[in-house]
Amino acid sequence: MRRVSGSVLIMGVLVTGAVSPVFAQAVETPAPAADDEGFAQMQRRIVGVVGAIIDYTRDVRLTEAGLEAVLEHHASINEIYDDGAGSRLVERAFVDGRYDFSVIVADPAYQGWCRERGLEPEGFFRELLRLQALRMRKESLAGLDQAREDMPAQRAALEEMRGQIQKDQYEGALASLESAAAMVEETRTLMEGLPVPTEAEATLLAQNEERIAETLGEGPE
């Protein structure tokens, strides 16, 4: 068992399901996720992108018109990535060690995509991110709570294997579990900083839950 494997699974809770493919790309790293350097880099990117989303959507409220625009155009936003000039658009927001979403709003490929659809670039992107933030908070906290509940069983399973594996393997696996447990709590604190829906937003989300889940689940693998 690799030392950081448990923590990498925790990161999977955040990237898989909690964030659409468009924004999951923002935390990808060229280094293998299972080694220490690659994991640390992924962790920094997740903290960075979540922090940027919190700041960027702080004063934004999801409206009915905004949600309709997101649901209508979300699938086609992937068209921006179809050519070399527009590829990895979200990753372009990572500048000087932090995410600056104004870079995306000003990007010619994104601007052109919005013009073709009659969308106001900044307003559309802010409501898109607001929807992502609300969804990310709900789904990631649920996943992290499940990971927290699973920890005792994983520890018990490791103890059952203790006499069947080498001491260094046991110690490495134990360190991995302890690292994962700590990561659950740290990440939970981070995700709790994401916005809580207003009463109007909560109603809007509940009324369109099936459409939102279906739409945000679309995209390239």
Rosetta silent file (secondary structure, phi, psi, omega in degrees, C-alpha in Angstrom):
SEQUENCE: MRRVSGSVLIMGVLVTGAVSPVFAQAVETPAPAADDEGFAQMQRRIVGVVGAIIDYTRDVRLTEAGLEAVLEHHASINEIYDDGAGSRLVERAFVDGRYDFSVIVADPAYQGWCRERGLEPEGFFRELLRLQALRMRKESLAGLDQAREDMPAQRAALEEMRGQIQKDQYEGALASLESAAAMVEETRTLMEGLPVPTEAEATLLAQNEERIAETLGEGPE
SCORE:     score description
SCORE:     0.000 S_00000001
   1 L     0.000  129.185 -179.230    0.000    0.000    0.000 S_00000001
   2 L   -76.176  150.438 -169.894    1.430    3.363   -0.975 S_00000001
   3 L   -63.068  -36.087 -174.880    1.820    5.859    1.791 S_00000001
   4 L  -102.242    9.257 -173.438   -0.428    8.575    0.364 S_00000001
   5 H   -59.179  -39.475  179.295   -3.010    6.363   -1.326 S_00000001
   6 H   -61.582  -41.909 -179.325   -5.702    7.137    1.269 S_00000001
   7 H   -69.334  -35.200  177.235   -5.251   10.866    0.841 S_00000001
   8 H   -63.541  -36.928  176.696   -5.340   10.597   -2.923 S_00000001
   9 H   -63.682  -36.538  177.127   -8.722    8.874   -2.582 S_00000001
  10 H   -61.822  -42.171  178.315   -9.916   11.813   -0.481 S_00000001
  11 H   -62.085  -32.886  177.882   -8.903   14.159   -3.300 S_00000001
  12 H   -62.324  -30.615  176.022  -10.954   11.996   -5.630 S_00000001
  13 H   -59.356  -36.873 -175.944  -14.015   12.883   -3.562 S_00000001
  14 H   -80.162  -38.807 -173.160  -13.446   16.520   -4.495 S_00000001
  15 H   -86.326  -33.653 -177.372  -12.574   16.144   -8.153 S_00000001
  16 L   -94.369  114.486  176.516  -14.980   13.348   -9.110 S_00000001
  17 L    91.606  -38.685 -176.445  -18.606   14.378   -8.977 S_00000001
  18 L   -83.075  -21.687 -179.128  -18.157   17.537   -6.932 S_00000001
  19 L  -132.077  137.221 -179.841  -16.671   19.582   -9.756 S_00000001
  20 L   -65.877  160.727  179.776  -17.603   19.467  -13.430 S_00000001
  21 H   -54.720  -32.292 -179.764  -14.955   18.295  -15.920 S_00000001
  22 H   -59.780  -39.867 -175.604  -14.379   21.907  -16.975 S_00000001
  23 H   -98.212  -20.235  173.793  -13.171   22.841  -13.485 S_00000001
  24 H   -60.963  -31.163  179.201  -11.721   19.507  -12.419 S_00000001
  25 H   -57.516  -28.854 -174.790   -9.069   20.235  -15.044 S_00000001
  26 H   -67.149  -19.706 -179.815   -7.841   23.123  -12.911 S_00000001
  27 H  -106.707    6.084  175.804   -6.390   20.802  -10.260 S_00000001
  28 L   -69.649  148.066  176.808   -4.697   18.339  -12.609 S_00000001
  29 L  -132.638  152.974  178.737   -0.927   18.154  -12.357 S_00000001
  30 L   -71.708  -21.569 -179.248    1.677   16.599  -14.650 S_00000001
  31 L   -79.090  147.702  177.996    3.230   14.716  -11.735 S_00000001
  32 L   -58.782  133.175 -175.534    1.786   11.323  -10.740 S_00000001
  33 L   -66.892  -20.305 -174.514   -0.851   11.879   -8.068 S_00000001
  34 L   -86.517   -5.962  176.426    0.387    8.908   -6.022 S_00000001
  35 L   -98.913  162.719 -173.171    3.834   10.314   -5.251 S_00000001
  36 H   -57.514  -46.061 -176.846    4.532   12.844   -2.518 S_00000001
  37 H   -66.117  -45.026  179.920    5.401   15.719   -4.840 S_00000001
  38 H   -64.521  -39.957  179.088    2.454   15.145   -7.164 S_00000001
  39 H   -65.440  -44.399 -179.995    0.030   14.818   -4.253 S_00000001
  40 H   -62.479  -38.630  178.781    1.295   17.993   -2.593 S_00000001
  41 H   -66.085  -43.903  177.614    0.986   19.860   -5.875 S_00000001
  42 H   -61.078  -42.401 -179.954   -2.576   18.604   -6.377 S_00000001
  43 H   -60.656  -43.608  179.101   -3.431   19.586   -2.819 S_00000001
  44 H   -63.801  -39.506 -179.329   -2.134   23.129   -3.354 S_00000001
  45 H   -65.841  -41.655  179.480   -4.103   23.449   -6.573 S_00000001
  46 H   -63.134  -45.764  177.543   -7.333   22.315   -4.897 S_00000001
  47 H   -60.161  -41.911 -178.434   -6.854   24.768   -2.042 S_00000001
  48 H   -65.426  -46.944 -176.236   -6.057   27.476   -4.577 S_00000001
  49 H   -71.238  -36.930  178.046   -9.000   26.880   -6.888 S_00000001
  50 H   -66.258  -43.661  178.067  -11.506   26.505   -4.036 S_00000001
  51 H   -60.301  -41.000  179.610  -10.234   29.690   -2.397 S_00000001
  52 H   -66.684  -39.600  177.944  -10.502   31.545   -5.701 S_00000001
  53 H   -63.608  -42.774  178.433  -14.052   30.283   -6.259 S_00000001
  54 H   -58.310  -48.151 -178.896  -15.049   31.439   -2.768 S_00000001
  55 H   -65.011  -42.271 -172.681  -13.653   34.926   -3.403 S_00000001
  56 H   -72.579  -26.176 -176.474  -15.032   35.204   -6.940 S_00000001
  57 L  -107.906    7.898 -174.221  -18.583   34.175   -6.022 S_00000001
  58 L   -55.517  -43.067 -176.202  -18.842   35.890   -2.635 S_00000001
  59 L  -104.784   15.874 -178.445  -21.229   38.609   -3.852 S_00000001
  60 L   -98.728  141.998  173.493  -22.901   36.572   -6.613 S_00000001
  61 L  -126.246  133.535 -179.527  -26.395   35.125   -6.369 S_00000001
  62 L   -73.128  124.739  179.743  -27.688   32.480   -8.756 S_00000001
  63 L  -105.327  166.252  178.693  -30.772   33.741  -10.586 S_00000001
  64 H   -62.764  -43.974  179.624  -33.383   31.822  -12.540 S_00000001
  65 H   -65.013  -40.412  179.060  -32.206   33.426  -15.793 S_00000001
  66 H   -64.709  -42.243  178.141  -28.584   32.728  -14.941 S_00000001
  67 H   -62.896  -43.011  178.896  -29.274   29.092  -14.135 S_00000001
  68 H   -59.960  -40.702  178.841  -31.176   28.659  -17.386 S_00000001
  69 H   -64.448  -42.628  179.230  -28.218   30.098  -19.308 S_00000001
  70 H   -63.036  -46.120 -178.714  -25.791   27.760  -17.550 S_00000001
  71 H   -65.181  -34.340 -179.210  -27.969   24.710  -18.182 S_00000001
  72 H   -73.011  -38.077 -169.545  -28.450   25.648  -21.824 S_00000001
  73 H  -109.525   -3.629 -174.413  -24.815   26.381  -22.654 S_00000001
  74 L   -59.103  -44.158 -177.023  -22.782   24.281  -20.218 S_00000001
  75 H   -61.326  -39.482 -175.665  -22.268   21.340  -22.579 S_00000001
  76 H   -78.261   -8.939  178.179  -20.991   23.548  -25.392 S_00000001
  77 H   -62.874  -22.620  178.164  -18.427   25.303  -23.191 S_00000001
  78 H   -68.289  -15.513  176.396  -16.215   22.319  -23.929 S_00000001
  79 H   -61.629  -25.847  179.925  -15.997   23.586  -27.494 S_00000001
  80 H   -60.893  -26.757 -175.151  -13.479   26.123  -26.214 S_00000001
  81 H   -90.417    2.838 -172.284  -11.027   23.265  -25.710 S_00000001
  82 H   -73.902  -20.559 -179.544  -11.314   21.886  -29.229 S_00000001
  83 L  -125.278  166.338 -176.211   -8.329   23.714  -30.705 S_00000001
  84 H   -59.323  -36.573 -177.172   -4.831   24.519  -29.522 S_00000001
  85 H   -67.609  -30.220 -176.009   -5.560   28.204  -28.960 S_00000001
  86 H  -104.937    3.849 -176.001   -8.435   27.492  -26.605 S_00000001
  87 L   -71.312  149.988  176.272   -7.152   24.417  -24.821 S_00000001
  88 L    53.599   44.523 -177.999   -6.759   24.332  -21.035 S_00000001
  89 L   -60.269  -45.489 -178.401   -8.608   27.617  -20.660 S_00000001
  90 H   -62.413  -39.180 -178.955   -9.289   27.135  -16.952 S_00000001
  91 H   -64.434  -23.329  177.914   -5.655   26.328  -16.290 S_00000001
  92 H   -65.827  -18.203  178.021   -4.724   29.704  -17.785 S_00000001
  93 H   -72.786  -13.609 -179.760   -6.283   31.285  -14.698 S_00000001
  94 E   -83.479  102.180 -174.822   -3.397   29.881  -12.628 S_00000001
  95 E  -129.675  127.656  177.661   -0.998   32.837  -12.593 S_00000001
  96 L    53.544   42.632  174.502    1.878   33.436  -10.158 S_00000001
  97 L    80.054    9.520  178.270    0.794   30.618   -7.881 S_00000001
  98 E  -146.370  165.622  179.305   -2.878   31.574   -7.634 S_00000001
  99 E   -95.497  129.649  178.352   -6.088   31.451   -9.637 S_00000001
 100 L  -126.747   99.798 -174.088   -7.314   34.667  -11.231 S_00000001
 101 L   -70.088  -15.053  175.823  -10.611   34.079  -13.004 S_00000001
 102 H   -63.976  -24.220  177.132  -10.511   37.498  -14.648 S_00000001
 103 H   -64.532  -39.929  178.461   -7.912   35.939  -16.959 S_00000001
 104 H   -67.345  -45.388 -178.312  -10.559   33.523  -18.233 S_00000001
 105 H   -59.054  -33.643 -178.816  -13.170   36.239  -18.662 S_00000001
 106 H   -88.244   -6.926 -176.008  -10.704   38.222  -20.794 S_00000001
 107 L   -65.398  129.821 -178.244   -9.527   35.208  -22.810 S_00000001
 108 H   -56.705  -37.780 -179.379  -10.307   35.705  -26.549 S_00000001
 109 H   -64.787  -43.666  178.455  -11.505   32.104  -26.958 S_00000001
 110 H   -68.421  -41.840  178.751  -13.980   32.461  -24.099 S_00000001
 111 H   -58.570  -44.891  179.723  -15.028   35.946  -25.241 S_00000001
 112 H   -64.596  -40.393  177.978  -15.752   34.621  -28.733 S_00000001
 113 H   -59.690  -43.007  179.255  -17.700   31.664  -27.338 S_00000001
 114 H   -66.288  -42.715 -179.516  -19.888   34.076  -25.334 S_00000001
 115 H   -59.234  -41.068 -179.255  -20.452   36.403  -28.296 S_00000001
 116 H   -62.220  -23.470 -175.475  -21.703   33.515  -30.413 S_00000001
 117 H  -112.788    4.407  178.400  -24.350   32.770  -27.760 S_00000001
 118 L    69.159   32.649 -178.512  -25.292   36.282  -26.705 S_00000001
 119 L  -103.534  145.718  174.135  -23.849   35.860  -23.220 S_00000001
 120 L   -84.544  116.851 -169.095  -22.217   38.535  -21.063 S_00000001
 121 H   -53.483  -51.488 -175.577  -18.794   36.962  -20.330 S_00000001
 122 H   -71.538  -44.406 -179.353  -18.265   37.969  -16.715 S_00000001
 123 H   -60.922  -43.988  179.354  -21.884   37.633  -15.583 S_00000001
 124 H   -63.097  -44.601 -176.166  -22.255   34.188  -17.133 S_00000001
 125 H   -67.507  -36.935  178.653  -18.979   32.945  -15.682 S_00000001
 126 H   -65.051  -41.088  179.118  -19.769   34.241  -12.193 S_00000001
 127 H   -72.197  -33.411  174.384  -23.135   32.471  -12.137 S_00000001
 128 H   -60.964  -45.446  179.531  -21.563   29.321  -13.561 S_00000001
 129 H   -68.668  -35.257  177.596  -18.996   29.366  -10.760 S_00000001
 130 H   -61.147  -45.894  177.326  -21.670   30.166   -8.176 S_00000001
 131 H   -60.550  -44.185  178.632  -23.594   27.064   -9.225 S_00000001
 132 H   -60.771  -41.221 -178.174  -20.376   25.028   -9.104 S_00000001
 133 H   -64.793  -44.176  179.555  -19.568   26.379   -5.635 S_00000001
 134 H   -63.711  -42.401 -179.910  -22.991   25.521   -4.223 S_00000001
 135 H   -69.026  -40.874 -178.710  -22.866   22.043   -5.734 S_00000001
 136 H   -62.331  -41.494 -179.485  -19.278   21.461   -4.683 S_00000001
 137 H   -60.822  -50.058 -177.205  -20.036   22.305   -1.057 S_00000001
 138 H   -62.134  -49.786 -173.177  -22.973   19.924   -0.812 S_00000001
 139 H   -75.330  -37.942 -178.922  -21.392   16.986   -2.616 S_00000001
 140 H   -70.531  -38.402  178.290  -17.879   17.242   -1.233 S_00000001
 141 H   -64.746  -38.867  177.538  -19.081   17.524    2.370 S_00000001
 142 H   -63.663  -42.639  178.916  -21.282   14.458    1.869 S_00000001
 143 H   -65.976  -39.730  179.713  -18.328   12.548    0.411 S_00000001
 144 H   -69.188  -36.057  175.805  -15.990   13.646    3.177 S_00000001
 145 H   -63.589  -38.979  177.577  -18.515   12.647    5.831 S_00000001
 146 H   -66.259  -40.546  178.007  -18.697    9.205    4.241 S_00000001
 147 H   -62.011  -39.313  177.906  -14.894    9.008    4.175 S_00000001
 148 H   -62.014  -42.942 -179.976  -14.853    9.915    7.867 S_00000001
 149 H   -66.682  -29.899 -177.404  -17.344    7.138    8.630 S_00000001
 150 H   -79.265  -16.585 -174.914  -15.268    4.617    6.661 S_00000001
 151 H   -56.978  -47.678 -179.220  -12.033    5.300    8.553 S_00000001
 152 H   -58.615  -39.206  179.688  -12.630    2.925   11.511 S_00000001
 153 H   -66.899  -38.059  177.758  -13.365    0.012    9.157 S_00000001
 154 H   -66.283  -39.506  178.047  -10.220    0.731    7.157 S_00000001
 155 H   -65.313  -41.578  179.290   -8.176    0.843   10.359 S_00000001
 156 H   -63.950  -40.718  179.156   -9.716   -2.442   11.525 S_00000001
 157 H   -63.608  -39.197  178.341   -8.946   -4.085    8.179 S_00000001
 158 H   -64.778  -41.060 -179.697   -5.333   -2.954    8.432 S_00000001
 159 H   -64.464  -34.618  177.733   -5.018   -4.371   11.938 S_00000001
 160 H   -65.593  -30.892 -178.759   -6.321   -7.713   10.690 S_00000001
 161 H   -86.428   -7.073 -170.236   -3.551   -7.744    8.076 S_00000001
 162 H   -54.302  -42.205 -178.147   -0.827   -6.721   10.502 S_00000001
 163 H   -78.204   -4.994 -176.096    0.527  -10.205   11.049 S_00000001
 164 H  -106.703   -5.436 -177.946    0.551  -10.964    7.324 S_00000001
 165 L  -125.080  163.799  178.875    2.616   -8.030    6.052 S_00000001
 166 L   -66.364  155.434 -178.975    6.058   -6.611    6.697 S_00000001
 167 H   -59.125  -43.127 -178.318    6.513   -4.088    9.500 S_00000001
 168 H   -67.711  -31.156  176.275    7.462   -1.296    7.099 S_00000001
 169 H   -67.634  -42.366  178.211    4.378   -2.062    4.988 S_00000001
 170 H   -62.562  -47.418 -178.212    2.159   -1.861    8.044 S_00000001
 171 H   -63.738  -37.804  177.672    3.742    1.385    9.215 S_00000001
 172 H   -66.009  -41.721  179.195    3.429    2.883    5.741 S_00000001
 173 H   -67.081  -38.338  178.451   -0.227    1.888    5.479 S_00000001
 174 H   -65.033  -42.639  177.463   -0.926    3.245    8.955 S_00000001
 175 H   -61.369  -37.566  178.506    0.743    6.541    8.066 S_00000001
 176 H   -63.575  -45.056  178.803   -1.404    6.682    4.940 S_00000001
 177 H   -63.457  -41.537  179.865   -4.597    6.210    6.928 S_00000001
 178 H   -66.311  -38.490  176.635   -3.585    8.835    9.467 S_00000001
 179 H   -64.337  -42.033  179.811   -2.697   11.237    6.664 S_00000001
 180 H   -64.704  -41.171  179.309   -6.050   10.589    5.008 S_00000001
 181 H   -62.156  -43.045  178.165   -7.928   11.178    8.266 S_00000001
 182 H   -64.461  -38.650 -179.179   -6.151   14.492    8.771 S_00000001
 183 H   -66.721  -35.574  176.468   -6.840   15.421    5.157 S_00000001
 184 H   -57.368  -48.731 -177.288  -10.550   14.740    5.608 S_00000001
 185 H   -67.647  -42.087  179.488  -10.728   17.240    8.451 S_00000001
 186 H   -63.298  -44.198 -177.595   -8.578   19.852    6.702 S_00000001
 187 H   -69.917  -34.067  177.441  -10.547   19.552    3.484 S_00000001
 188 H   -61.867  -42.900  177.663  -13.843   19.673    5.343 S_00000001
 189 H   -60.888  -41.961  178.661  -12.841   22.987    6.872 S_00000001
 190 H   -62.134  -47.743 -176.088  -11.925   24.280    3.419 S_00000001
 191 H   -68.997  -27.977  177.515  -15.215   23.153    1.855 S_00000001
 192 L   -67.329  -16.398  176.549  -17.273   24.649    4.662 S_00000001
 193 L   -78.999  -13.305  176.577  -15.978   28.010    3.467 S_00000001
 194 L   -67.252  153.982 -173.853  -17.851   27.596    0.192 S_00000001
 195 L   -64.176  145.126  172.544  -21.092   29.586   -0.039 S_00000001
 196 L   -94.416  134.695 -177.624  -24.331   28.346    1.488 S_00000001
 197 L   -63.053  141.957  170.769  -27.317   28.887   -0.825 S_00000001
 198 L   -67.698  171.962  179.313  -29.720   31.661    0.018 S_00000001
 199 H   -60.013  -42.096 -179.963  -33.359   30.699    0.497 S_00000001
 200 H   -66.243  -40.489  178.741  -34.120   31.697   -3.084 S_00000001
 201 H   -65.937  -41.827 -179.956  -31.126   29.770   -4.410 S_00000001
 202 H   -60.327  -40.516  177.555  -32.034   26.688   -2.381 S_00000001
 203 H   -64.481  -44.184 -179.894  -35.530   26.733   -3.880 S_00000001
 204 H   -62.241  -42.892  179.885  -34.122   27.173   -7.384 S_00000001
 205 H   -65.500  -42.243 -179.206  -31.665   24.310   -6.901 S_00000001
 206 H   -64.897  -40.453 -178.773  -34.350   21.989   -5.507 S_00000001
 207 H   -67.422  -25.845 -175.254  -36.720   22.744   -8.378 S_00000001
 208 L  -118.748   21.347 -173.243  -34.030   21.986  -10.967 S_00000001
 209 H   -55.297  -46.946 -176.914  -32.040   19.295   -9.145 S_00000001
 210 H   -65.263  -43.472  179.524  -32.404   16.604  -11.813 S_00000001
 211 H   -64.620  -41.133 -179.500  -31.519   18.948  -14.687 S_00000001
 212 H   -63.694  -47.386 -179.300  -28.523   20.340  -12.831 S_00000001
 213 H   -61.077  -42.208  179.983  -27.152   16.901  -11.997 S_00000001
 214 H   -67.013  -42.906 -176.595  -27.606   15.717  -15.565 S_00000001
 215 H   -70.281  -46.730 -176.884  -26.095   18.847  -17.109 S_00000001
 216 H   -74.064  -13.365  176.992  -23.074   19.203  -14.853 S_00000001
 217 L   -83.635   -8.463 -179.225  -22.326   15.509  -15.210 S_00000001
 218 L   -82.639  157.469  175.589  -21.767   15.925  -18.940 S_00000001
 219 L   136.119  174.907 -179.361  -18.404   16.569  -20.496 S_00000001
 220 L   -69.913  150.494  177.616  -15.193   14.880  -21.570 S_00000001
 221 L   -78.459    0.000    0.000  -13.698   12.178  -19.399 S_00000001
